Amino acid sequence: MYVDDTFFCGPDKILLNKIKTRFIEKWECRDLGDLSEFLQMHIVRHDHKILIDQTDYLIKILQYFRMENARPTPTPLPSGYHLQKHEESVDY
């Protein structure tokens, strides 16, 4: 939820529709259908995955600060570093 924009997501469509219906009954709002953009994030569903892309927003920011032609700079990570998935449980 962000100010006056809300979206519901989850693996159980029936439950989501019930929650959404109750929400609409309680608050003055409308269903705009499947989400394709939220807070300048482009959202695409593909093969049971949700892909989020902020490329358009990044381009706007680079243009605003006149950095479209800025050169990349190295990061403190070693060259060729690959992230690995953390498999162990996490204590909060």
PDB file as gemmi writes it, atoms N, CA and C in Angstrom:
CRYST1    1.000    1.000    1.000  90.00  90.00  90.00 P 1                      
ATOM      1  N   MET A   1       0.847  -1.166   0.000  1.00  0.00           N  
ATOM      2  CA  MET A   1       0.000   0.000   0.000  1.00  0.00           C  
ATOM      3  C   MET A   1       0.893   1.230   0.000  1.00  0.00           C  
ATOM      4  N   TYR A   2       0.551   2.212  -0.811  1.00  0.00           N  
ATOM      5  CA  TYR A   2       1.306   3.460  -0.855  1.00  0.00           C  
ATOM      6  C   TYR A   2       0.309   4.595  -1.041  1.00  0.00           C  
ATOM      7  N   VAL A   3       0.126   5.424  -0.070  1.00  0.00           N  
ATOM      8  CA  VAL A   3      -0.793   6.564  -0.053  1.00  0.00           C  
ATOM      9  C   VAL A   3      -2.190   6.116  -0.466  1.00  0.00           C  
ATOM     10  N   ASP A   4      -2.510   6.189  -1.746  1.00  0.00           N  
ATOM     11  CA  ASP A   4      -3.841   5.785  -2.184  1.00  0.00           C  
ATOM     12  C   ASP A   4      -3.798   4.666  -3.220  1.00  0.00           C  
ATOM     13  N   ASP A   5      -2.683   3.989  -3.340  1.00  0.00           N  
ATOM     14  CA  ASP A   5      -2.541   2.867  -4.266  1.00  0.00           C  
ATOM     15  C   ASP A   5      -2.289   1.591  -3.471  1.00  0.00           C  
ATOM     16  N   THR A   6      -3.020   0.551  -3.801  1.00  0.00           N  
ATOM     17  CA  THR A   6      -2.870  -0.725  -3.107  1.00  0.00           C  
ATOM     18  C   THR A   6      -2.898  -1.843  -4.126  1.00  0.00           C  
ATOM     19  N   PHE A   7      -2.095  -2.857  -3.910  1.00  0.00           N  
ATOM     20  CA  PHE A   7      -2.231  -4.057  -4.728  1.00  0.00           C  
ATOM     21  C   PHE A   7      -2.130  -5.274  -3.832  1.00  0.00           C  
ATOM     22  N   PHE A   8      -2.802  -6.324  -4.254  1.00  0.00           N  
ATOM     23  CA  PHE A   8      -2.819  -7.583  -3.519  1.00  0.00           C  
ATOM     24  C   PHE A   8      -2.137  -8.631  -4.378  1.00  0.00           C  
ATOM     25  N   CYS A   9      -1.280  -9.436  -3.775  1.00  0.00           N  
ATOM     26  CA  CYS A   9      -0.634 -10.495  -4.537  1.00  0.00           C  
ATOM     27  C   CYS A   9      -0.434 -11.713  -3.643  1.00  0.00           C  
ATOM     28  N   GLY A  10      -0.408 -12.876  -4.255  1.00  0.00           N  
ATOM     29  CA  GLY A  10      -0.218 -14.111  -3.525  1.00  0.00           C  
ATOM     30  C   GLY A  10      -0.558 -15.305  -4.389  1.00  0.00           C  
ATOM     31  N   PRO A  11      -0.275 -16.498  -3.915  1.00  0.00           N  
ATOM     32  CA  PRO A  11      -0.474 -17.700  -4.731  1.00  0.00           C  
ATOM     33  C   PRO A  11      -1.929 -18.179  -4.797  1.00  0.00           C  
ATOM     34  N   ASP A  12      -2.805 -17.719  -3.895  1.00  0.00           N  
ATOM     35  CA  ASP A  12      -4.182 -18.209  -3.831  1.00  0.00           C  
ATOM     36  C   ASP A  12      -5.144 -17.154  -4.389  1.00  0.00           C  
ATOM     37  N   LYS A  13      -5.520 -17.300  -5.673  1.00  0.00           N  
ATOM     38  CA  LYS A  13      -6.373 -16.306  -6.333  1.00  0.00           C  
ATOM     39  C   LYS A  13      -7.738 -16.177  -5.670  1.00  0.00           C  
ATOM     40  N   ILE A  14      -8.301 -17.290  -5.210  1.00  0.00           N  
ATOM     41  CA  ILE A  14      -9.625 -17.252  -4.583  1.00  0.00           C  
ATOM     42  C   ILE A  14      -9.574 -16.405  -3.308  1.00  0.00           C  
ATOM     43  N   LEU A  15      -8.559 -16.651  -2.474  1.00  0.00           N  
ATOM     44  CA  LEU A  15      -8.398 -15.873  -1.249  1.00  0.00           C  
ATOM     45  C   LEU A  15      -8.146 -14.398  -1.568  1.00  0.00           C  
ATOM     46  N   LEU A  16      -7.301 -14.134  -2.550  1.00  0.00           N  
ATOM     47  CA  LEU A  16      -7.016 -12.747  -2.927  1.00  0.00           C  
ATOM     48  C   LEU A  16      -8.280 -12.028  -3.369  1.00  0.00           C  
ATOM     49  N   ASN A  17      -9.116 -12.705  -4.159  1.00  0.00           N  
ATOM     50  CA  ASN A  17     -10.359 -12.085  -4.621  1.00  0.00           C  
ATOM     51  C   ASN A  17     -11.303 -11.800  -3.459  1.00  0.00           C  
ATOM     52  N   LYS A  18     -11.354 -12.690  -2.464  1.00  0.00           N  
ATOM     53  CA  LYS A  18     -12.188 -12.452  -1.275  1.00  0.00           C  
ATOM     54  C   LYS A  18     -11.691 -11.224  -0.512  1.00  0.00           C  
ATOM     55  N   ILE A  19     -10.390 -11.164  -0.302  1.00  0.00           N  
ATOM     56  CA  ILE A  19      -9.808 -10.031   0.416  1.00  0.00           C  
ATOM     57  C   ILE A  19     -10.048  -8.736  -0.343  1.00  0.00           C  
ATOM     58  N   LYS A  20      -9.832  -8.775  -1.650  1.00  0.00           N  
ATOM     59  CA  LYS A  20     -10.019  -7.586  -2.476  1.00  0.00           C  
ATOM     60  C   LYS A  20     -11.480  -7.129  -2.448  1.00  0.00           C  
ATOM     61  N   THR A  21     -12.415  -8.074  -2.512  1.00  0.00           N  
ATOM     62  CA  THR A  21     -13.842  -7.741  -2.472  1.00  0.00           C  
ATOM     63  C   THR A  21     -14.199  -7.070  -1.143  1.00  0.00           C  
ATOM     64  N   ARG A  22     -13.708  -7.626  -0.046  1.00  0.00           N  
ATOM     65  CA  ARG A  22     -13.982  -7.036   1.271  1.00  0.00           C  
ATOM     66  C   ARG A  22     -13.371  -5.646   1.389  1.00  0.00           C  
ATOM     67  N   PHE A  23     -12.182  -5.483   0.837  1.00  0.00           N  
ATOM     68  CA  PHE A  23     -11.501  -4.183   0.866  1.00  0.00           C  
ATOM     69  C   PHE A  23     -12.321  -3.151   0.095  1.00  0.00           C  
ATOM     70  N   ILE A  24     -12.806  -3.525  -1.096  1.00  0.00           N  
ATOM     71  CA  ILE A  24     -13.584  -2.618  -1.938  1.00  0.00           C  
ATOM     72  C   ILE A  24     -14.913  -2.268  -1.269  1.00  0.00           C  
ATOM     73  N   GLU A  25     -15.516  -3.237  -0.557  1.00  0.00           N  
ATOM     74  CA  GLU A  25     -16.759  -2.966   0.167  1.00  0.00           C  
ATOM     75  C   GLU A  25     -16.532  -1.962   1.296  1.00  0.00           C  
ATOM     76  N   LYS A  26     -15.383  -2.024   1.938  1.00  0.00           N  
ATOM     77  CA  LYS A  26     -15.080  -1.171   3.093  1.00  0.00           C  
ATOM     78  C   LYS A  26     -14.635   0.235   2.677  1.00  0.00           C  
ATOM     79  N   TRP A  27     -13.800   0.320   1.653  1.00  0.00           N  
ATOM     80  CA  TRP A  27     -13.215   1.589   1.234  1.00  0.00           C  
ATOM     81  C   TRP A  27     -13.715   1.975  -0.155  1.00  0.00           C  
ATOM     82  N   GLU A  28     -13.821   3.252  -0.391  1.00  0.00           N  
ATOM     83  CA  GLU A  28     -14.243   3.730  -1.716  1.00  0.00           C  
ATOM     84  C   GLU A  28     -13.065   3.581  -2.679  1.00  0.00           C  
ATOM     85  N   CYS A  29     -13.149   2.599  -3.546  1.00  0.00           N  
ATOM     86  CA  CYS A  29     -12.069   2.354  -4.498  1.00  0.00           C  
ATOM     87  C   CYS A  29     -12.584   1.507  -5.649  1.00  0.00           C  
ATOM     88  N   ARG A  30     -11.713   1.231  -6.594  1.00  0.00           N  
ATOM     89  CA  ARG A  30     -12.086   0.404  -7.743  1.00  0.00           C  
ATOM     90  C   ARG A  30     -10.925  -0.503  -8.127  1.00  0.00           C  
ATOM     91  N   ASP A  31     -11.264  -1.580  -8.785  1.00  0.00           N  
ATOM     92  CA  ASP A  31     -10.279  -2.566  -9.238  1.00  0.00           C  
ATOM     93  C   ASP A  31      -9.826  -2.179 -10.638  1.00  0.00           C  
ATOM     94  N   LEU A  32      -8.557  -1.932 -10.808  1.00  0.00           N  
ATOM     95  CA  LEU A  32      -8.013  -1.539 -12.112  1.00  0.00           C  
ATOM     96  C   LEU A  32      -7.440  -2.720 -12.886  1.00  0.00           C  
ATOM     97  N   GLY A  33      -7.666  -3.936 -12.403  1.00  0.00           N  
ATOM     98  CA  GLY A  33      -7.207  -5.125 -13.121  1.00  0.00           C  
ATOM     99  C   GLY A  33      -5.781  -5.500 -12.766  1.00  0.00           C  
ATOM    100  N   ASP A  34      -5.174  -6.293 -13.647  1.00  0.00           N  
ATOM    101  CA  ASP A  34      -3.808  -6.771 -13.409  1.00  0.00           C  
ATOM    102  C   ASP A  34      -2.830  -5.603 -13.328  1.00  0.00           C  
ATOM    103  N   LEU A  35      -1.902  -5.729 -12.402  1.00  0.00           N  
ATOM    104  CA  LEU A  35      -0.905  -4.706 -12.163  1.00  0.00           C  
ATOM    105  C   LEU A  35       0.178  -4.762 -13.237  1.00  0.00           C  
ATOM    106  N   SER A  36       0.489  -3.612 -13.840  1.00  0.00           N  
ATOM    107  CA  SER A  36       1.585  -3.573 -14.813  1.00  0.00           C  
ATOM    108  C   SER A  36       2.637  -2.539 -14.422  1.00  0.00           C  
ATOM    109  N   GLU A  37       2.253  -1.597 -13.525  1.00  0.00           N  
ATOM    110  CA  GLU A  37       3.205  -0.597 -13.059  1.00  0.00           C  
ATOM    111  C   GLU A  37       2.799  -0.149 -11.660  1.00  0.00           C  
ATOM    112  N   PHE A  38       3.782   0.030 -10.780  1.00  0.00           N  
ATOM    113  CA  PHE A  38       3.524   0.503  -9.424  1.00  0.00           C  
ATOM    114  C   PHE A  38       4.747   1.258  -8.950  1.00  0.00           C  
ATOM    115  N   LEU A  39       4.561   2.503  -8.521  1.00  0.00           N  
ATOM    116  CA  LEU A  39       5.658   3.353  -8.041  1.00  0.00           C  
ATOM    117  C   LEU A  39       6.826   3.369  -9.024  1.00  0.00           C  
ATOM    118  N   GLN A  40       6.511   3.550 -10.284  1.00  0.00           N  
ATOM    119  CA  GLN A  40       7.467   3.617 -11.392  1.00  0.00           C  
ATOM    120  C   GLN A  40       8.260   2.331 -11.582  1.00  0.00           C  
ATOM    121  N   MET A  41       7.698   1.211 -11.118  1.00  0.00           N  
ATOM    122  CA  MET A  41       8.290  -0.100 -11.380  1.00  0.00           C  
ATOM    123  C   MET A  41       7.435  -0.789 -12.438  1.00  0.00           C  
ATOM    124  N   HIS A  42       8.035  -1.237 -13.503  1.00  0.00           N  
ATOM    125  CA  HIS A  42       7.345  -1.981 -14.549  1.00  0.00           C  
ATOM    126  C   HIS A  42       7.265  -3.438 -14.083  1.00  0.00           C  
ATOM    127  N   ILE A  43       6.065  -4.010 -14.071  1.00  0.00           N  
ATOM    128  CA  ILE A  43       5.849  -5.344 -13.515  1.00  0.00           C  
ATOM    129  C   ILE A  43       5.289  -6.270 -14.586  1.00  0.00           C  
ATOM    130  N   VAL A  44       5.942  -7.429 -14.766  1.00  0.00           N  
ATOM    131  CA  VAL A  44       5.542  -8.410 -15.775  1.00  0.00           C  
ATOM    132  C   VAL A  44       5.466  -9.783 -15.123  1.00  0.00           C  
ATOM    133  N   ARG A  45       4.432 -10.538 -15.438  1.00  0.00           N  
ATOM    134  CA  ARG A  45       4.322 -11.923 -14.973  1.00  0.00           C  
ATOM    135  C   ARG A  45       4.798 -12.838 -16.096  1.00  0.00           C  
ATOM    136  N   HIS A  46       5.656 -13.803 -15.740  1.00  0.00           N  
ATOM    137  CA  HIS A  46       6.199 -14.713 -16.749  1.00  0.00           C  
ATOM    138  C   HIS A  46       6.537 -16.050 -16.091  1.00  0.00           C  
ATOM    139  N   ASP A  47       5.930 -17.137 -16.562  1.00  0.00           N  
ATOM    140  CA  ASP A  47       6.217 -18.485 -16.043  1.00  0.00           C  
ATOM    141  C   ASP A  47       6.170 -18.557 -14.515  1.00  0.00           C  
ATOM    142  N   HIS A  48       5.081 -18.152 -13.910  1.00  0.00           N  
ATOM    143  CA  HIS A  48       4.885 -18.191 -12.459  1.00  0.00           C  
ATOM    144  C   HIS A  48       5.902 -17.340 -11.694  1.00  0.00           C  
ATOM    145  N   LYS A  49       6.458 -16.345 -12.363  1.00  0.00           N  
ATOM    146  CA  LYS A  49       7.393 -15.419 -11.736  1.00  0.00           C  
ATOM    147  C   LYS A  49       6.890 -14.001 -11.948  1.00  0.00           C  
ATOM    148  N   ILE A  50       7.289 -13.117 -11.064  1.00  0.00           N  
ATOM    149  CA  ILE A  50       6.990 -11.699 -11.222  1.00  0.00           C  
ATOM    150  C   ILE A  50       8.312 -10.982 -11.440  1.00  0.00           C  
ATOM    151  N   LEU A  51       8.427 -10.296 -12.565  1.00  0.00           N  
ATOM    152  CA  LEU A  51       9.649  -9.572 -12.909  1.00  0.00           C  
ATOM    153  C   LEU A  51       9.412  -8.080 -12.693  1.00  0.00           C  
ATOM    154  N   ILE A  52      10.313  -7.431 -11.992  1.00  0.00           N  
ATOM    155  CA  ILE A  52      10.203  -6.005 -11.700  1.00  0.00           C  
ATOM    156  C   ILE A  52      11.382  -5.286 -12.339  1.00  0.00           C  
ATOM    157  N   ASP A  53      11.076  -4.225 -13.077  1.00  0.00           N  
ATOM    158  CA  ASP A  53      12.089  -3.512 -13.846  1.00  0.00           C  
ATOM    159  C   ASP A  53      11.917  -2.012 -13.621  1.00  0.00           C  
ATOM    160  N   GLN A  54      12.983  -1.316 -13.283  1.00  0.00           N  
ATOM    161  CA  GLN A  54      12.943   0.127 -13.095  1.00  0.00           C  
ATOM    162  C   GLN A  54      13.809   0.863 -14.113  1.00  0.00           C  
ATOM    163  N   THR A  55      14.040   0.259 -15.262  1.00  0.00           N  
ATOM    164  CA  THR A  55      14.903   0.858 -16.279  1.00  0.00           C  
ATOM    165  C   THR A  55      14.405   2.237 -16.713  1.00  0.00           C  
ATOM    166  N   ASP A  56      13.095   2.374 -16.996  1.00  0.00           N  
ATOM    167  CA  ASP A  56      12.560   3.668 -17.439  1.00  0.00           C  
ATOM    168  C   ASP A  56      12.791   4.747 -16.389  1.00  0.00           C  
ATOM    169  N   TYR A  57      12.595   4.391 -15.122  1.00  0.00           N  
ATOM    170  CA  TYR A  57      12.810   5.351 -14.029  1.00  0.00           C  
ATOM    171  C   TYR A  57      14.286   5.732 -13.937  1.00  0.00           C  
ATOM    172  N   LEU A  58      15.166   4.763 -14.066  1.00  0.00           N  
ATOM    173  CA  LEU A  58      16.602   5.032 -14.020  1.00  0.00           C  
ATOM    174  C   LEU A  58      17.008   5.984 -15.144  1.00  0.00           C  
ATOM    175  N   ILE A  59      16.480   5.768 -16.334  1.00  0.00           N  
ATOM    176  CA  ILE A  59      16.796   6.649 -17.470  1.00  0.00           C  
ATOM    177  C   ILE A  59      16.345   8.074 -17.172  1.00  0.00           C  
ATOM    178  N   LYS A  60      15.138   8.238 -16.596  1.00  0.00           N  
ATOM    179  CA  LYS A  60      14.653   9.576 -16.236  1.00  0.00           C  
ATOM    180  C   LYS A  60      15.593  10.251 -15.234  1.00  0.00           C  
ATOM    181  N   ILE A  61      16.029   9.503 -14.235  1.00  0.00           N  
ATOM    182  CA  ILE A  61      16.929  10.066 -13.219  1.00  0.00           C  
ATOM    183  C   ILE A  61      18.261  10.469 -13.846  1.00  0.00           C  
ATOM    184  N   LEU A  62      18.815   9.609 -14.697  1.00  0.00           N  
ATOM    185  CA  LEU A  62      20.079   9.935 -15.359  1.00  0.00           C  
ATOM    186  C   LEU A  62      19.936  11.173 -16.237  1.00  0.00           C  
ATOM    187  N   GLN A  63      18.808  11.295 -16.940  1.00  0.00           N  
ATOM    188  CA  GLN A  63      18.579  12.470 -17.775  1.00  0.00           C  
ATOM    189  C   GLN A  63      18.427  13.726 -16.917  1.00  0.00           C  
ATOM    190  N   TYR A  64      17.705  13.615 -15.814  1.00  0.00           N  
ATOM    191  CA  TYR A  64      17.488  14.757 -14.926  1.00  0.00           C  
ATOM    192  C   TYR A  64      18.818  15.323 -14.422  1.00  0.00           C  
ATOM    193  N   PHE A  65      19.742  14.440 -14.067  1.00  0.00           N  
ATOM    194  CA  PHE A  65      21.042  14.865 -13.561  1.00  0.00           C  
ATOM    195  C   PHE A  65      22.099  14.958 -14.665  1.00  0.00           C  
ATOM    196  N   ARG A  66      21.652  14.857 -15.921  1.00  0.00           N  
ATOM    197  CA  ARG A  66      22.532  14.944 -17.104  1.00  0.00           C  
ATOM    198  C   ARG A  66      23.697  13.962 -17.011  1.00  0.00           C  
ATOM    199  N   MET A  67      23.365  12.719 -16.692  1.00  0.00           N  
ATOM    200  CA  MET A  67      24.389  11.686 -16.547  1.00  0.00           C  
ATOM    201  C   MET A  67      24.196  10.534 -17.531  1.00  0.00           C  
ATOM    202  N   GLU A  68      23.433  10.772 -18.625  1.00  0.00           N  
ATOM    203  CA  GLU A  68      23.163   9.689 -19.576  1.00  0.00           C  
ATOM    204  C   GLU A  68      24.442   9.103 -20.164  1.00  0.00           C  
ATOM    205  N   ASN A  69      25.466   9.930 -20.280  1.00  0.00           N  
ATOM    206  CA  ASN A  69      26.717   9.480 -20.899  1.00  0.00           C  
ATOM    207  C   ASN A  69      27.816   9.209 -19.872  1.00  0.00           C  
ATOM    208  N   ALA A  70      27.430   9.068 -18.610  1.00  0.00           N  
ATOM    209  CA  ALA A  70      28.429   8.804 -17.568  1.00  0.00           C  
ATOM    210  C   ALA A  70      29.078   7.442 -17.800  1.00  0.00           C  
ATOM    211  N   ARG A  71      30.332   7.352 -17.477  1.00  0.00           N  
ATOM    212  CA  ARG A  71      31.050   6.088 -17.632  1.00  0.00           C  
ATOM    213  C   ARG A  71      30.844   5.213 -16.408  1.00  0.00           C  
ATOM    214  N   PRO A  72      30.805   3.895 -16.597  1.00  0.00           N  
ATOM    215  CA  PRO A  72      30.671   3.013 -15.431  1.00  0.00           C  
ATOM    216  C   PRO A  72      31.938   3.073 -14.586  1.00  0.00           C  
ATOM    217  N   THR A  73      31.796   2.732 -13.339  1.00  0.00           N  
ATOM    218  CA  THR A  73      32.941   2.704 -12.440  1.00  0.00           C  
ATOM    219  C   THR A  73      32.975   1.350 -11.738  1.00  0.00           C  
ATOM    220  N   PRO A  74      34.143   0.860 -11.418  1.00  0.00           N  
ATOM    221  CA  PRO A  74      34.211  -0.454 -10.768  1.00  0.00           C  
ATOM    222  C   PRO A  74      33.597  -0.414  -9.369  1.00  0.00           C  
ATOM    223  N   THR A  75      33.127  -1.549  -8.922  1.00  0.00           N  
ATOM    224  CA  THR A  75      32.579  -1.667  -7.571  1.00  0.00           C  
ATOM    225  C   THR A  75      33.661  -2.267  -6.674  1.00  0.00           C  
ATOM    226  N   PRO A  76      33.452  -2.231  -5.369  1.00  0.00           N  
ATOM    227  CA  PRO A  76      34.453  -2.831  -4.475  1.00  0.00           C  
ATOM    228  C   PRO A  76      34.462  -4.362  -4.530  1.00  0.00           C  
ATOM    229  N   LEU A  77      33.514  -4.977  -5.229  1.00  0.00           N  
ATOM    230  CA  LEU A  77      33.504  -6.440  -5.328  1.00  0.00           C  
ATOM    231  C   LEU A  77      34.584  -6.907  -6.295  1.00  0.00           C  
ATOM    232  N   PRO A  78      35.159  -8.062  -6.060  1.00  0.00           N  
ATOM    233  CA  PRO A  78      36.175  -8.575  -6.985  1.00  0.00           C  
ATOM    234  C   PRO A  78      35.570  -8.905  -8.348  1.00  0.00           C  
ATOM    235  N   SER A  79      36.362  -8.784  -9.365  1.00  0.00           N  
ATOM    236  CA  SER A  79      35.914  -9.102 -10.712  1.00  0.00           C  
ATOM    237  C   SER A  79      35.468 -10.558 -10.794  1.00  0.00           C  
ATOM    238  N   GLY A  80      34.332 -10.803 -11.436  1.00  0.00           N  
ATOM    239  CA  GLY A  80      33.832 -12.165 -11.596  1.00  0.00           C  
ATOM    240  C   GLY A  80      33.077 -12.700 -10.395  1.00  0.00           C  
ATOM    241  N   TYR A  81      32.841 -11.868  -9.381  1.00  0.00           N  
ATOM    242  CA  TYR A  81      32.133 -12.311  -8.177  1.00  0.00           C  
ATOM    243  C   TYR A  81      30.694 -12.689  -8.523  1.00  0.00           C  
ATOM    244  N   HIS A  82      30.232 -13.839  -8.033  1.00  0.00           N  
ATOM    245  CA  HIS A  82      28.853 -14.280  -8.256  1.00  0.00           C  
ATOM    246  C   HIS A  82      28.174 -14.505  -6.914  1.00  0.00           C  
ATOM    247  N   LEU A  83      26.979 -13.939  -6.773  1.00  0.00           N  
ATOM    248  CA  LEU A  83      26.225 -14.130  -5.535  1.00  0.00           C  
ATOM    249  C   LEU A  83      25.788 -15.577  -5.408  1.00  0.00           C  
ATOM    250  N   GLN A  84      25.724 -16.064  -4.188  1.00  0.00           N  
ATOM    251  CA  GLN A  84      25.262 -17.421  -3.929  1.00  0.00           C  
ATOM    252  C   GLN A  84      24.042 -17.363  -3.023  1.00  0.00           C  
ATOM    253  N   LYS A  85      23.076 -18.230  -3.269  1.00  0.00           N  
ATOM    254  CA  LYS A  85      21.871 -18.276  -2.476  1.00  0.00           C  
ATOM    255  C   LYS A  85      22.202 -18.776  -1.068  1.00  0.00           C  
ATOM    256  N   HIS A  86      21.642 -18.114  -0.063  1.00  0.00           N  
ATOM    257  CA  HIS A  86      21.837 -18.509   1.329  1.00  0.00           C  
ATOM    258  C   HIS A  86      20.836 -19.598   1.656  1.00  0.00           C  
ATOM    259  N   GLU A  87      21.289 -20.792   1.947  1.00  0.00           N  
ATOM    260  CA  GLU A  87      20.425 -21.955   2.157  1.00  0.00           C  
ATOM    261  C   GLU A  87      20.075 -22.203   3.620  1.00  0.00           C  
ATOM    262  N   GLU A  88      20.821 -21.640   4.543  1.00  0.00           N  
ATOM    263  CA  GLU A  88      20.606 -21.906   5.963  1.00  0.00           C  
ATOM    264  C   GLU A  88      19.435 -21.087   6.495  1.00  0.00           C  
ATOM    265  N   SER A  89      18.858 -21.530   7.630  1.00  0.00           N  
ATOM    266  CA  SER A  89      17.770 -20.770   8.242  1.00  0.00           C  
ATOM    267  C   SER A  89      18.328 -19.491   8.840  1.00  0.00           C  
ATOM    268  N   VAL A  90      17.452 -18.508   9.021  1.00  0.00           N  
ATOM    269  CA  VAL A  90      17.859 -17.211   9.514  1.00  0.00           C  
ATOM    270  C   VAL A  90      17.133 -16.913  10.816  1.00  0.00           C  
ATOM    271  N   ASP A  91      17.861 -16.470  11.831  1.00  0.00           N  
ATOM    272  CA  ASP A  91      17.256 -16.037  13.087  1.00  0.00           C  
ATOM    273  C   ASP A  91      16.973 -14.553  12.991  1.00  0.00           C  
ATOM    274  N   TYR A  92      15.754 -14.169  13.323  1.00  0.00           N  
ATOM    275  CA  TYR A  92      15.399 -12.741  13.259  1.00  0.00           C  
ATOM    276  C   TYR A  92      15.530 -12.124  14.585  1.00  0.00           C  
TER     277      TYR A  92                                                      
END                                                                             
